[in-house]
Amino acid sequence: MTNKNHTTLYKGVTSNLPKRVQQHKESYYSQSFTSRYNLYLLIYWNPFRK
């Protein structure tokens, strides 16, 4: 995830990408890193399967 100016980067792992992206966009966790730096743009994802 990044902000509109692409100046801050966040990476994470999730089993439900659509839900997690929506949580970031809505600032679901108001004290989180992504909320503090207004990171809401998904710039890359890589699926992993066993």
C-alpha positions as CSV (number, residue, x, y, z in Angstrom):
1,M,0.0,0.0,0.0
2,T,1.1,3.5,-0.6
3,N,-0.2,7.1,-0.5
4,K,-1.2,9.3,-3.4
5,N,2.4,10.7,-3.8
6,H,4.0,7.2,-3.5
7,T,6.3,8.5,-0.7
8,T,5.5,5.9,1.9
9,L,5.3,2.1,1.5
10,Y,3.6,-0.6,3.6
11,K,3.7,-4.3,3.0
12,G,1.7,-7.0,4.7
13,V,0.2,-10.5,4.5
14,T,-3.4,-11.4,4.4
15,S,-5.7,-14.3,3.5
16,N,-8.5,-12.0,2.3
17,L,-7.1,-9.3,0.1
18,P,-10.3,-7.5,-0.9
19,K,-11.4,-7.2,2.8
20,R,-8.0,-6.0,4.0
21,V,-7.7,-3.4,1.2
22,Q,-11.2,-2.1,2.2
23,Q,-10.2,-1.9,5.8
24,H,-7.1,0.2,4.9
25,K,-9.3,2.5,2.7
26,E,-11.8,3.0,5.5
27,S,-9.1,3.5,8.2
28,Y,-10.7,0.6,10.1
29,Y,-7.8,0.6,12.6
30,S,-7.5,4.4,13.3
31,Q,-4.1,4.1,15.0
32,S,-2.5,1.8,12.4
33,F,0.5,2.8,10.3
34,T,-1.6,2.9,7.1
35,S,-4.1,5.2,8.7
36,R,-1.5,7.6,10.1
37,Y,0.2,7.9,6.7
38,N,-3.0,7.7,4.6
39,L,-1.9,4.6,2.7
40,Y,-4.8,3.4,0.6
41,L,-3.4,2.5,-2.9
42,L,-2.6,-1.1,-3.6
43,I,0.4,-1.1,-5.9
44,Y,1.3,-4.8,-6.0
45,W,0.1,-8.2,-4.9
46,N,1.4,-11.7,-5.4
47,P,-0.8,-14.7,-4.8
48,F,0.8,-17.7,-3.0
49,R,-0.6,-21.2,-3.0
50,K,0.8,-24.3,-1.4
